[in-house]
């Protein structure tokens, strides 16, 4: 072997020896193998990012965290809830529900929603199960079409009747209310015992 080659090999051996740690376990010595440069850059980058994130969101409070943005959006939604409900209520009345009950398209739409959302408590034909019988001449909550609409929309606290206004759009609530008014007076056989006040069928 030539002298330059011998010196190069000797230098590599010395470098290898320099990277061997002094301690050993069971005769095995640990080799000091530095991490790649790109890995170290990412590592230090995450530290810098974390410091900047903490300063921006939690120290200087220049930005809003996702949780803070959600709370702000929820507060804005709640603040406008009363206005929305007032606007919806203004567009619904006894006359509107009466006319919708004569509109076959609206009634059909309400029946479809009823079949998906309401049958578990009122049965498919409305004779009542957990909920009251909707086909007799009694009304448990109020006496009018609007009372039915408000019951569907706002629910009944402490009962199985949900506030469907929180899950369904206003037109769907109106359609279901219109459909339910068409059930009164049908007196489906096997219906649940009367509950509430005696009323007349809607015309």
KOLGUDREN-266922 format. One line per field, with one value per atom (N, C-alpha, C): x, y, z; atom name; residue number from 1; chain. Coordinates in nm, 2 decimals, padded with zeros to 4 digits, m for minus. Each point is the difference from the previous one (the first is absolute). Example, Ala and Ser with C-alpha at 12.3 -4.5 7.8 and 13.67 -1.06 7.14 Angstrom:
2
xx: [01.32:m00.09:00.09:m00.04:00.09:m00.08];
yy: [m00.57:00.12:00.12:00.11:00.11:00.11];
zz: [00.78:00.00:00.00:m00.07:00.00:00.08];
atomo: [N:CA:C:N:CA:C];
num: [1:1:1:2:2:2];
cadena: [A:A:A:A:A:A];
//
This chain:
203
xx: [00.09:m00.09:00.09:m00.04:00.08:m00.01:00.09:00.01:m00.12:m00.05:m00.12:m00.12:m00.01:m00.12:00.00:00.12:00.02:m00.04:00.04:m00.03:m00.15:m00.07:m00.14:m00.08:00.05:m00.07:00.02:00.12:00.03:m00.09:m00.02:m00.08:m00.15:m00.05:m00.13:m00.02:00.10:00.00:00.00:00.08:00.00:m00.14:m00.06:m00.13:m00.11:00.01:m00.09:00.02:00.13:00.03:m00.05:00.01:m00.05:m00.15:m00.07:m00.15:m00.05:00.09:m00.04:00.00:m00.12:m00.01:00.09:00.04:00.09:m00.07:m00.12:m00.07:m00.04:m00.02:m00.04:m00.09:m00.08:m00.09:00.01:00.04:00.02:00.10:00.10:00.11:m00.04:m00.12:m00.05:00.02:00.07:00.02:m00.10:m00.05:m00.10:00.07:m00.06:00.06:m00.07:00.07:m00.06:m00.03:m00.12:m00.04:m00.09:00.05:m00.08:m00.12:m00.11:m00.12:00.02:m00.08:00.02:m00.03:00.06:m00.02:m00.15:m00.07:m00.14:m00.08:00.03:m00.08:00.02:00.12:00.03:m00.07:00.00:m00.07:m00.15:m00.06:m00.14:m00.02:00.09:m00.02:00.01:00.10:00.01:m00.11:m00.05:m00.11:m00.12:m00.03:m00.12:00.01:00.12:00.02:m00.03:00.06:m00.03:m00.15:m00.06:m00.15:m00.08:00.04:m00.07:00.01:00.12:00.02:m00.08:00.00:m00.08:m00.14:m00.05:m00.14:m00.05:00.08:m00.03:00.00:00.09:00.01:m00.12:m00.04:m00.10:m00.14:m00.03:m00.13:m00.02:00.10:m00.02:00.07:00.10:00.07:m00.05:00.03:m00.05:m00.15:m00.06:m00.14:m00.04:00.09:m00.04:m00.10:00.00:m00.09:m00.09:m00.10:m00.10:00.03:m00.01:00.02:m00.13:00.01:m00.13:m00.11:00.03:m00.10:m00.06:00.08:m00.05:m00.08:00.04:m00.08:m00.14:00.00:m00.13:m00.09:00.06:m00.08:m00.06:00.08:m00.04:m00.11:00.01:m00.10:m00.13:00.01:m00.12:m00.07:00.08:m00.06:m00.08:00.06:m00.06:m00.13:00.00:m00.11:m00.12:00.04:m00.10:m00.06:00.09:m00.05:m00.11:00.01:m00.09:m00.12:00.00:m00.10:m00.14:m00.01:m00.13:m00.05:00.08:m00.04:m00.05:00.08:m00.05:m00.13:m00.02:m00.13:m00.11:00.02:m00.10:m00.04:00.10:m00.02:m00.08:00.04:m00.07:m00.15:m00.02:m00.13:m00.09:00.06:m00.08:m00.05:00.07:m00.04:m00.09:m00.03:m00.09:m00.12:m00.12:m00.12:m00.10:m00.12:m00.11:m00.04:m00.01:m00.04:00.10:00.13:00.11:m00.01:m00.01:m00.01:m00.13:m00.11:m00.12:00.01:00.06:00.02:00.10:00.10:00.10:m00.06:m00.10:m00.06:m00.08:m00.04:m00.07:00.09:00.13:00.09:00.06:m00.03:00.04:00.15:00.07:00.15:00.06:m00.06:00.05:m00.03:m00.12:m00.05:00.08:00.03:00.08:00.14:00.06:00.13:00.00:m00.10:m00.01:m00.02:m00.07:m00.02:00.13:00.08:00.13:00.09:00.00:00.08:m00.05:m00.13:m00.07:00.04:00.00:00.03:00.14:00.09:00.14:00.03:m00.06:00.03:m00.10:m00.12:m00.10:m00.07:00.02:m00.08:00.04:00.12:00.04:m00.08:m00.06:m00.08:m00.15:m00.03:m00.14:m00.06:00.09:m00.04:m00.02:00.01:m00.01:m00.13:m00.11:m00.13:m00.04:00.09:m00.03:m00.09:m00.02:m00.10:00.07:00.13:00.06:00.06:00.12:00.07:00.06:00.12:00.06:m00.07:m00.01:m00.06:m00.16:m00.07:m00.14:m00.06:m00.13:m00.07:m00.03:00.04:m00.02:m00.12:m00.07:m00.12:m00.13:00.00:m00.13:m00.03:m00.11:m00.04:00.05:00.12:00.06:00.14:00.04:00.13:00.07:00.12:00.07:00.06:00.06:00.06:m00.06:m00.09:m00.07:m00.12:m00.06:m00.12:00.01:00.09:00.01:00.10:00.00:00.10:00.14:00.00:00.12:00.06:m00.09:00.05:00.07:m00.05:00.06:00.14:00.00:00.13:00.10:m00.04:00.09:00.05:m00.09:00.04:00.11:m00.02:00.09:00.13:00.00:00.12:00.08:m00.07:00.07:00.01:m00.08:00.00:m00.07:00.00:m00.06:00.10:00.06:00.10:m00.05:00.08:m00.03:m00.07:m00.02:m00.07:00.09:m00.05:00.07:m00.01:m00.09:m00.02:00.12:00.08:00.11:m00.03:00.09:m00.01:00.05:m00.09:00.04:00.05:m00.03:00.04:00.15:00.07:00.14:00.07:m00.08:00.05:m00.05:m00.11:m00.07:m00.01:00.00:m00.02:m00.15:m00.02:m00.14:m00.10:00.02:m00.10:m00.04:00.10:m00.03:m00.10:00.03:m00.08:m00.15:m00.01:m00.13:m00.07:00.07:m00.06:m00.05:00.08:m00.04:m00.12:00.00:m00.12:m00.12:00.01:m00.11:m00.05:00.09:m00.04:m00.07:00.05:m00.06:m00.14:m00.02:m00.14:m00.10:00.05:m00.09:m00.04:00.07:m00.03:m00.11:m00.03:m00.10:m00.14:m00.07:m00.13:m00.01:00.11:00.00:m00.03:00.03:m00.03:00.04:00.13:00.05:m00.03:m00.05:m00.02:00.12:m00.02:00.11:00.09:m00.06:00.08:00.02:00.10:00.03:m00.12:m00.02:m00.10:00.01:m00.11:00.00:00.09:00.07:00.08:m00.02:m00.01:m00.01:m00.14:m00.03:m00.13:m00.07:m00.14:m00.08:00.00:00.01:00.01:m00.08:m00.03:m00.07:00.11:m00.04:00.09:00.02:00.12:00.03:m00.07:m00.05:m00.07:00.08];
yy: [m00.12:00.12:00.12:00.10:00.13:00.08:00.09:00.08:00.09:00.07:00.08:m00.08:m00.12:m00.08:m00.05:m00.03:m00.04:00.11:00.12:00.12:00.02:m00.01:00.02:m00.10:m00.13:m00.10:00.02:00.05:00.03:00.11:00.10:00.11:m00.04:m00.08:m00.05:m00.09:m00.08:m00.08:00.09:00.11:00.09:00.06:00.04:00.06:m00.09:m00.13:m00.10:m00.02:00.00:m00.02:00.12:00.12:00.12:00.00:m00.07:00.00:m00.11:m00.09:m00.10:00.06:m00.02:00.05:m00.09:00.07:m00.07:m00.11:00.01:m00.10:m00.12:m00.11:m00.12:m00.08:m00.08:m00.09:m00.14:m00.10:m00.13:m00.01:00.09:00.00:00.07:00.06:00.08:00.15:00.06:00.15:00.07:00.11:00.08:00.09:00.00:00.09:00.13:00.11:00.13:00.03:m00.02:00.02:00.13:00.11:00.13:m00.01:00.07:00.00:00.07:m00.03:00.07:00.15:00.09:00.14:00.04:m00.06:00.03:m00.03:m00.11:m00.03:00.10:00.04:00.10:00.14:00.03:00.13:m00.01:m00.11:m00.02:00.01:m00.06:00.00:00.14:00.07:00.14:00.09:m00.03:00.07:m00.02:m00.12:m00.02:00.08:00.01:00.07:00.15:00.05:00.14:00.03:m00.09:00.01:00.00:m00.09:m00.02:00.13:00.06:00.12:00.12:00.01:00.10:m00.02:m00.12:m00.03:00.04:m00.04:00.04:00.15:00.07:00.15:00.06:m00.05:00.06:m00.02:m00.13:m00.03:00.02:m00.03:m00.01:00.11:00.07:00.11:00.13:00.03:00.13:00.00:m00.13:m00.01:00.08:m00.01:00.07:m00.08:m00.13:m00.09:m00.07:m00.07:m00.08:m00.14:m00.08:m00.15:m00.05:m00.13:m00.06:00.00:m00.03:00.00:00.14:00.10:00.14:00.04:m00.04:00.04:m00.07:m00.13:m00.07:00.07:00.04:00.06:00.13:00.08:00.13:m00.02:m00.10:m00.03:m00.05:m00.08:m00.05:00.12:00.09:00.11:00.09:00.02:00.08:m00.07:m00.13:m00.08:00.02:m00.02:00.01:00.14:00.10:00.14:00.03:m00.07:00.03:m00.10:m00.09:m00.11:00.06:00.10:00.06:00.07:00.07:00.07:m00.10:m00.11:m00.10:m00.06:m00.03:m00.06:00.09:00.13:00.10:00.01:00.00:00.00:m00.12:m00.12:m00.12:00.00:00.05:00.00:00.10:00.11:00.09:m00.05:m00.10:m00.06:m00.12:m00.04:m00.12:00.05:m00.04:00.04:m00.11:00.01:m00.09:m00.01:00.11:00.00:m00.07:00.03:m00.07:m00.15:m00.04:m00.15:m00.06:00.08:m00.05:m00.02:00.10:m00.01:m00.11:m00.01:m00.11:m00.14:m00.01:m00.13:m00.04:00.10:m00.03:m00.01:00.01:m00.01:m00.14:m00.08:m00.14:m00.02:00.09:m00.01:00.03:00.10:00.03:m00.12:m00.05:m00.11:m00.12:m00.03:m00.12:00.01:00.12:00.03:m00.02:00.05:m00.02:m00.14:m00.08:m00.14:m00.08:00.04:m00.07:00.03:00.12:00.03:m00.07:00.00:m00.06:m00.15:m00.07:m00.14:m00.03:00.10:m00.02:00.03:00.12:00.05:m00.03:m00.02:00.00:m00.13:m00.10:m00.13:m00.07:00.01:m00.07:00.03:00.12:00.05:00.01:00.02:00.02:m00.11:m00.10:m00.10:00.05:m00.08:00.05:00.07:m00.05:00.06:00.11:00.03:00.11:m00.04:m00.13:m00.04:00.01:00.03:00.02:m00.13:00.02:m00.10:00.05:00.06:00.07:00.14:00.06:00.13:m00.02:00.11:00.00:m00.04:m00.04:m00.04:00.13:00.01:00.12:m00.01:m00.11:m00.02:00.02:00.02:00.02:00.15:00.03:00.14:00.06:m00.03:00.06:00.05:00.10:00.06:00.02:m00.06:00.00:00.14:00.06:00.13:00.11:00.07:00.11:m00.05:00.08:m00.04:00.04:00.08:00.05:m00.06:00.04:m00.04:00.05:00.13:00.06:m00.07:m00.05:m00.07:m00.13:m00.07:m00.12:00.04:00.11:00.05:00.02:00.07:00.04:m00.12:m00.10:m00.13:m00.07:m00.01:m00.07:00.08:00.13:00.08:00.01:00.02:00.02:m00.12:m00.10:m00.12:00.02:m00.10:00.01:m00.05:00.09:m00.03:m00.11:m00.10:m00.10:m00.12:00.01:m00.11:m00.05:m00.10:m00.05:00.09:00.10:00.09:00.09:m00.02:00.08:00.14:00.09:00.13:m00.01:m00.04:m00.03:00.13:00.11:00.13:00.01:m00.08:00.01:m00.10:m00.08:m00.10:00.01:00.06:00.01:00.15:00.03:00.13:00.04:00.13:00.05:m00.05:m00.01:m00.05:m00.15:m00.08:m00.14:00.00:00.09:00.00:00.04:00.10:00.04:m00.11:m00.08:m00.11:m00.11:m00.03:m00.10:00.04:00.13:00.05:m00.01:00.04:00.00:m00.14:m00.10:m00.14:m00.05:00.03:m00.04:00.05:00.12:00.06:m00.08:m00.07:m00.08:m00.13:m00.04:m00.13:00.01:00.12:00.02:m00.04:m00.08:m00.04:m00.13:m00.06:m00.12:m00.12:00.02:m00.11:m00.14:m00.01:m00.13:m00.11:m00.12:m00.10:m00.04:m00.03:m00.04:00.11:00.12:00.12:00.01:00.07:00.03:00.07:m00.02:00.07:00.15:00.07:00.15:00.07:00.10:00.08:00.15:00.08:00.14:00.05:00.11:00.07:m00.05:m00.01:m00.04:00.12:m00.04:00.11:m00.06:00.09:m00.04:m00.03:m00.08:m00.02:00.13:00.01:00.12:m00.01:00.12:00.00:00.09];
zz: [00.00:00.00:00.00:m00.08:m00.01:00.13:00.02:00.12:00.01:m00.10:00.01:00.04:m00.07:00.03:00.15:00.04:00.14:00.10:m00.03:00.08:00.01:m00.12:m00.01:00.08:m00.01:00.08:00.15:00.03:00.14:00.06:m00.09:00.04:00.02:m00.09:00.02:00.12:00.03:00.12:00.13:00.00:00.11:00.02:m00.11:00.00:00.06:m00.04:00.05:00.15:00.04:00.14:00.08:m00.06:00.07:00.03:m00.09:00.01:00.09:00.04:00.10:00.14:00.07:00.13:00.10:00.11:00.09:00.08:00.03:00.08:m00.09:00.07:m00.08:00.09:m00.06:00.07:m00.06:00.08:m00.04:m00.12:00.01:m00.10:m00.13:00.00:m00.12:00.03:m00.09:00.01:m00.09:00.05:m00.07:m00.11:m00.11:m00.11:m00.01:00.01:m00.01:m00.15:m00.04:m00.13:m00.01:m00.04:00.00:m00.09:00.05:m00.08:m00.13:m00.11:m00.12:00.02:m00.08:00.01:m00.02:m00.10:m00.02:00.12:00.07:00.12:00.11:00.02:00.10:m00.04:m00.12:m00.04:00.03:m00.03:00.03:00.15:00.08:00.14:00.06:m00.04:00.05:m00.06:m00.12:m00.05:00.08:00.05:00.08:00.14:00.05:00.13:m00.03:m00.11:m00.03:m00.02:m00.07:m00.03:00.13:00.09:00.13:00.08:00.00:00.07:m00.06:m00.13:m00.07:00.02:00.00:00.02:00.14:00.10:00.13:00.02:m00.05:00.01:m00.07:m00.12:m00.08:00.06:00.05:00.04:00.15:00.08:00.15:00.08:m00.06:00.07:m00.05:m00.12:m00.06:m00.03:m00.02:m00.03:m00.13:m00.10:m00.12:m00.08:00.01:m00.07:00.09:m00.06:00.07:m00.03:00.11:m00.02:m00.06:m00.05:m00.06:00.10:00.13:00.10:00.02:00.00:00.02:m00.12:m00.12:m00.12:00.01:00.04:00.02:00.10:00.11:00.11:m00.05:m00.08:m00.05:m00.10:m00.09:m00.10:00.07:00.10:00.08:00.07:00.05:00.07:m00.10:m00.12:m00.10:m00.05:m00.01:m00.04:00.10:00.13:00.11:00.01:m00.03:00.01:m00.11:m00.11:m00.11:00.00:00.10:00.00:00.02:00.09:00.02:m00.12:m00.07:m00.12:m00.11:m00.01:m00.10:00.04:00.13:00.04:m00.02:00.02:m00.02:m00.15:m00.08:m00.15:m00.04:00.05:m00.04:00.05:00.12:00.06:m00.08:m00.05:m00.07:m00.13:m00.05:m00.13:00.01:00.12:00.03:00.08:m00.04:00.07:m00.02:00.06:m00.01:m00.15:m00.06:m00.14:m00.09:00.02:m00.08:00.02:00.12:00.03:m00.06:00.01:m00.06:m00.15:m00.07:m00.14:m00.04:00.08:m00.03:00.01:00.10:00.02:m00.12:m00.09:m00.12:m00.12:00.02:m00.11:00.00:m00.10:00.01:00.00:m00.07:00.00:00.13:00.07:00.14:00.09:00.00:00.08:m00.02:m00.13:m00.03:00.05:m00.01:00.06:00.15:00.06:00.15:00.04:m00.08:00.03:m00.02:m00.09:m00.02:00.12:00.05:00.11:00.13:00.01:00.11:00.01:m00.12:m00.01:00.04:m00.01:00.04:00.14:00.05:00.13:00.11:m00.03:00.10:00.04:m00.09:00.02:00.12:00.05:00.12:00.12:00.00:00.12:m00.04:m00.12:m00.04:m00.09:m00.04:m00.10:m00.14:m00.10:m00.14:m00.03:00.06:m00.03:00.11:00.09:00.10:00.12:00.02:00.11:00.13:00.01:00.13:00.06:00.06:00.07:00.13:m00.01:00.11:00.00:m00.12:m00.01:m00.01:00.00:00.00:m00.13:00.00:m00.12:m00.08:m00.12:m00.08:m00.09:00.01:m00.09:00.07:00.13:00.07:00.01:00.07:00.02:00.13:00.04:00.12:m00.04:00.07:m00.02:00.13:00.02:00.13:00.03:m00.10:00.02:m00.08:00.06:m00.07:m00.07:m00.09:m00.07:m00.15:m00.04:m00.14:m00.09:m00.12:m00.10:00.05:00.04:00.04:00.12:00.09:00.12:m00.05:m00.10:m00.05:m00.06:m00.08:m00.06:00.11:00.11:00.10:00.08:00.01:00.07:m00.08:m00.13:m00.09:00.00:m00.01:m00.01:00.13:00.11:00.13:00.09:m00.04:00.09:00.13:00.08:00.14:00.10:00.08:00.10:00.09:00.03:00.09:m00.06:m00.13:m00.07:m00.11:m00.08:m00.11:m00.12:00.00:m00.11:m00.02:m00.10:m00.03:m00.06:00.01:m00.07:m00.14:m00.09:m00.14:m00.07:00.05:m00.06:00.01:00.09:00.01:m00.10:m00.07:m00.09:m00.14:m00.01:m00.14:m00.04:m00.13:m00.04:00.02:00.00:00.03:m00.10:m00.13:m00.09:00.03:00.05:00.04:00.12:00.10:00.12:m00.04:m00.09:m00.05:m00.07:m00.08:m00.08:00.10:00.10:00.09:00.08:00.04:00.08:m00.09:m00.13:m00.09:m00.01:m00.02:m00.01:00.13:00.11:00.13:00.02:m00.05:00.01:m00.08:m00.11:m00.08:00.06:00.11:00.07:00.10:00.05:00.10:m00.05:00.08:m00.03:m00.08:m00.04:m00.07:00.09:00.13:00.10:m00.04:m00.03:m00.04:00.10:m00.04:00.10:00.08:00.13:00.08:00.05:m00.01:00.04:00.15:00.04:00.14:00.07:00.13:00.07:m00.01:00.00:m00.02:00.11:m00.04:00.09:m00.04:00.10:m00.02:m00.01:m00.07:m00.01:m00.12:00.01:m00.11:m00.10:m00.13:m00.11:m00.12:m00.09:m00.12:m00.11:m00.10:m00.11:m00.08:m00.05:m00.08:m00.14:m00.05:m00.13:m00.09];
atomo: [N:CA:C:N:CA:C:N:CA:C:N:CA:C:N:CA:C:N:CA:C:N:CA:C:N:CA:C:N:CA:C:N:CA:C:N:CA:C:N:CA:C:N:CA:C:N:CA:C:N:CA:C:N:CA:C:N:CA:C:N:CA:C:N:CA:C:N:CA:C:N:CA:C:N:CA:C:N:CA:C:N:CA:C:N:CA:C:N:CA:C:N:CA:C:N:CA:C:N:CA:C:N:CA:C:N:CA:C:N:CA:C:N:CA:C:N:CA:C:N:CA:C:N:CA:C:N:CA:C:N:CA:C:N:CA:C:N:CA:C:N:CA:C:N:CA:C:N:CA:C:N:CA:C:N:CA:C:N:CA:C:N:CA:C:N:CA:C:N:CA:C:N:CA:C:N:CA:C:N:CA:C:N:CA:C:N:CA:C:N:CA:C:N:CA:C:N:CA:C:N:CA:C:N:CA:C:N:CA:C:N:CA:C:N:CA:C:N:CA:C:N:CA:C:N:CA:C:N:CA:C:N:CA:C:N:CA:C:N:CA:C:N:CA:C:N:CA:C:N:CA:C:N:CA:C:N:CA:C:N:CA:C:N:CA:C:N:CA:C:N:CA:C:N:CA:C:N:CA:C:N:CA:C:N:CA:C:N:CA:C:N:CA:C:N:CA:C:N:CA:C:N:CA:C:N:CA:C:N:CA:C:N:CA:C:N:CA:C:N:CA:C:N:CA:C:N:CA:C:N:CA:C:N:CA:C:N:CA:C:N:CA:C:N:CA:C:N:CA:C:N:CA:C:N:CA:C:N:CA:C:N:CA:C:N:CA:C:N:CA:C:N:CA:C:N:CA:C:N:CA:C:N:CA:C:N:CA:C:N:CA:C:N:CA:C:N:CA:C:N:CA:C:N:CA:C:N:CA:C:N:CA:C:N:CA:C:N:CA:C:N:CA:C:N:CA:C:N:CA:C:N:CA:C:N:CA:C:N:CA:C:N:CA:C:N:CA:C:N:CA:C:N:CA:C:N:CA:C:N:CA:C:N:CA:C:N:CA:C:N:CA:C:N:CA:C:N:CA:C:N:CA:C:N:CA:C:N:CA:C:N:CA:C:N:CA:C:N:CA:C:N:CA:C:N:CA:C:N:CA:C:N:CA:C:N:CA:C:N:CA:C:N:CA:C:N:CA:C:N:CA:C:N:CA:C:N:CA:C:N:CA:C:N:CA:C:N:CA:C:N:CA:C:N:CA:C:N:CA:C:N:CA:C:N:CA:C:N:CA:C:N:CA:C:N:CA:C:N:CA:C:N:CA:C:N:CA:C:N:CA:C:N:CA:C:N:CA:C:N:CA:C:N:CA:C:N:CA:C:N:CA:C:N:CA:C:N:CA:C:N:CA:C:N:CA:C:N:CA:C:N:CA:C:N:CA:C:N:CA:C:N:CA:C:N:CA:C:N:CA:C:N:CA:C:N:CA:C:N:CA:C:N:CA:C:N:CA:C:N:CA:C:N:CA:C:N:CA:C:N:CA:C:N:CA:C:N:CA:C:N:CA:C:N:CA:C:N:CA:C:N:CA:C:N:CA:C:N:CA:C];
num: [1:1:1:2:2:2:3:3:3:4:4:4:5:5:5:6:6:6:7:7:7:8:8:8:9:9:9:10:10:10:11:11:11:12:12:12:13:13:13:14:14:14:15:15:15:16:16:16:17:17:17:18:18:18:19:19:19:20:20:20:21:21:21:22:22:22:23:23:23:24:24:24:25:25:25:26:26:26:27:27:27:28:28:28:29:29:29:30:30:30:31:31:31:32:32:32:33:33:33:34:34:34:35:35:35:36:36:36:37:37:37:38:38:38:39:39:39:40:40:40:41:41:41:42:42:42:43:43:43:44:44:44:45:45:45:46:46:46:47:47:47:48:48:48:49:49:49:50:50:50:51:51:51:52:52:52:53:53:53:54:54:54:55:55:55:56:56:56:57:57:57:58:58:58:59:59:59:60:60:60:61:61:61:62:62:62:63:63:63:64:64:64:65:65:65:66:66:66:67:67:67:68:68:68:69:69:69:70:70:70:71:71:71:72:72:72:73:73:73:74:74:74:75:75:75:76:76:76:77:77:77:78:78:78:79:79:79:80:80:80:81:81:81:82:82:82:83:83:83:84:84:84:85:85:85:86:86:86:87:87:87:88:88:88:89:89:89:90:90:90:91:91:91:92:92:92:93:93:93:94:94:94:95:95:95:96:96:96:97:97:97:98:98:98:99:99:99:100:100:100:101:101:101:102:102:102:103:103:103:104:104:104:105:105:105:106:106:106:107:107:107:108:108:108:109:109:109:110:110:110:111:111:111:112:112:112:113:113:113:114:114:114:115:115:115:116:116:116:117:117:117:118:118:118:119:119:119:120:120:120:121:121:121:122:122:122:123:123:123:124:124:124:125:125:125:126:126:126:127:127:127:128:128:128:129:129:129:130:130:130:131:131:131:132:132:132:133:133:133:134:134:134:135:135:135:136:136:136:137:137:137:138:138:138:139:139:139:140:140:140:141:141:141:142:142:142:143:143:143:144:144:144:145:145:145:146:146:146:147:147:147:148:148:148:149:149:149:150:150:150:151:151:151:152:152:152:153:153:153:154:154:154:155:155:155:156:156:156:157:157:157:158:158:158:159:159:159:160:160:160:161:161:161:162:162:162:163:163:163:164:164:164:165:165:165:166:166:166:167:167:167:168:168:168:169:169:169:170:170:170:171:171:171:172:172:172:173:173:173:174:174:174:175:175:175:176:176:176:177:177:177:178:178:178:179:179:179:180:180:180:181:181:181:182:182:182:183:183:183:184:184:184:185:185:185:186:186:186:187:187:187:188:188:188:189:189:189:190:190:190:191:191:191:192:192:192:193:193:193:194:194:194:195:195:195:196:196:196:197:197:197:198:198:198:199:199:199:200:200:200:201:201:201:202:202:202:203:203:203];
cadena: [A:A:A:A:A:A:A:A:A:A:A:A:A:A:A:A:A:A:A:A:A:A:A:A:A:A:A:A:A:A:A:A:A:A:A:A:A:A:A:A:A:A:A:A:A:A:A:A:A:A:A:A:A:A:A:A:A:A:A:A:A:A:A:A:A:A:A:A:A:A:A:A:A:A:A:A:A:A:A:A:A:A:A:A:A:A:A:A:A:A:A:A:A:A:A:A:A:A:A:A:A:A:A:A:A:A:A:A:A:A:A:A:A:A:A:A:A:A:A:A:A:A:A:A:A:A:A:A:A:A:A:A:A:A:A:A:A:A:A:A:A:A:A:A:A:A:A:A:A:A:A:A:A:A:A:A:A:A:A:A:A:A:A:A:A:A:A:A:A:A:A:A:A:A:A:A:A:A:A:A:A:A:A:A:A:A:A:A:A:A:A:A:A:A:A:A:A:A:A:A:A:A:A:A:A:A:A:A:A:A:A:A:A:A:A:A:A:A:A:A:A:A:A:A:A:A:A:A:A:A:A:A:A:A:A:A:A:A:A:A:A:A:A:A:A:A:A:A:A:A:A:A:A:A:A:A:A:A:A:A:A:A:A:A:A:A:A:A:A:A:A:A:A:A:A:A:A:A:A:A:A:A:A:A:A:A:A:A:A:A:A:A:A:A:A:A:A:A:A:A:A:A:A:A:A:A:A:A:A:A:A:A:A:A:A:A:A:A:A:A:A:A:A:A:A:A:A:A:A:A:A:A:A:A:A:A:A:A:A:A:A:A:A:A:A:A:A:A:A:A:A:A:A:A:A:A:A:A:A:A:A:A:A:A:A:A:A:A:A:A:A:A:A:A:A:A:A:A:A:A:A:A:A:A:A:A:A:A:A:A:A:A:A:A:A:A:A:A:A:A:A:A:A:A:A:A:A:A:A:A:A:A:A:A:A:A:A:A:A:A:A:A:A:A:A:A:A:A:A:A:A:A:A:A:A:A:A:A:A:A:A:A:A:A:A:A:A:A:A:A:A:A:A:A:A:A:A:A:A:A:A:A:A:A:A:A:A:A:A:A:A:A:A:A:A:A:A:A:A:A:A:A:A:A:A:A:A:A:A:A:A:A:A:A:A:A:A:A:A:A:A:A:A:A:A:A:A:A:A:A:A:A:A:A:A:A:A:A:A:A:A:A:A:A:A:A:A:A:A:A:A:A:A:A:A:A:A:A:A:A:A:A:A:A:A:A:A:A:A:A:A:A:A:A:A:A:A:A:A:A:A:A:A:A:A:A:A:A:A:A:A:A:A:A:A:A:A:A:A:A:A:A:A:A:A:A:A:A:A:A:A:A:A:A:A:A:A:A:A:A:A:A:A:A:A:A:A:A:A];
//
